[in-house]
């Protein structure tokens, strides 16, 4: 399995972060990322919201980075580890500008960027950004197509509902060919066809391991029908939550001790996940204790799910 580790301080959800994260500094974040790289993690991950409304901040906390900017900074401080945006909300962004930002980060990091992108879910945030909330799915699909046109065509041209252009020059192209991997985030019904037809993978948020096999089978059928035989993988959250109350983060359980971590990872592996989205343990006293847990995970847990060398 692959393992993606959250960088500290990216967000401050009260239910799933530790109080010390509000004080984490930029240099400490880069120290953390270098340590994760040294320990063999495949990815670091970061999330985003552009603004918060008060009712959202009560649940999610007041702070988020912008995912691509944060990824670029941390990639610049490392040499091997990949970045995963989990998730960037694509309809928030101008797709031409975003395509250029992605290509820039991918070139300067020598191809170490993986995009996790979703349509978004906070109506107040869309309103503040001047983007129609009810159009977010349509924008998501169109923007994904625009990104790929810009990244792969010599003279990009596109005509859609929201954007149109022809005979442009777009350079640099991404280092990764045909483009950086795009994993589609989310759990709603439209997400699975979007992942199958427009994505290279799927990163659900509130799908359980027991639900995954049937949904993954649907994705495979849709991909086969569309003639897609390229690689596709699913990364799943290393956490437990009650299916009947899955939106209640206060009932999330992020495993910390060996037995519970292994139990969840076994469920993910049996369900068909190719990797795990690893949260930092809740309740650590500071960065040092958190790093000790990360070292423990890398030495005692991850090798049990890696091929023998």
C-alpha positions, 0 to 999 in steps of 0.5 A: 500500500501507499501512504499519504501523510497529512502535514500539520496545521493545514486545517484545524478541525477541532474534532480531528486535530491537536491543539498545538497545530494552531502554533505550527510554523512554516519551518516546522512544517518543512521539517515535518515534510523532510522527516516524512520523506526520510521515513519513506512516506509516498505522499504528504497531503494538504486540503483547502478552503478559500474562505470560511463562513462562521457556521462552517468554522465552528465545525471545520476550524477557521484556517485552511491553506490553499492546497496547490500553493502549500504543495509547491512550497513543501515540494520545493523543500523535499526531493522524493516525496510526492504531494497530494491535494486532498482535496483541491476544489476545482470549481473555485478556480479559473481553470486556465490559471489553475492549469498553469499553476499545476504545470509550474509546480509539476515542472519545478518539482520534477513531476512529484504532484498528484491532484486530488480534486473535488466539486466542493460542498459549502454553499456559502463559500461558493457565494463568496467566490461568485460561483454558482453552487448549483453549477459546481458539478458541471463546472467540475467536469468542464474544468477537468476537460480544459486542464487536460486539453491545455496540458496535452495539446500543442495548440489547445482549443476548447468550447464549453458552457463556461469557457471557450478558447482556440489556437493558444500556446500553453507552456510549460507542459507538465513533466508527467505524461500525459499529465499529473495524475488526477484523483477525484474526491467525494462520495456523492453518486456523480463522483464515481462516473466522474472518476471513471471517465475523467480521473486516474483514481478515486479518493473518497471521504466518507465511503466505508471499506464495506461499501468500496467493492461495489462502488469500485466494480461500478467504476471498472465497468464504466471505464471498460465501457469507455475503453479505458484500460490505464491504471486506476487506484483508490486511496482510502481514509485511515479512519472509522466513522459510523455509517449512520452518522458519517457527517458528524466529525465528533464521531470520527475515530482516527486510530492511534495504537497498533491494534486499531491501526492494523485493523483499519488497514486490513479492512482497507486492503481487503476492500481493494484500496491501493493506499491510505490517507493517514491523519495525524493522531489526535491528542499529541502534546506537540510536534515532537510527540507527533513525529515520534508517532510518525516514525513508529508508523513508518517503522512498525506499520507501513512495512507490513503492507509493503512488498518484501525487498 
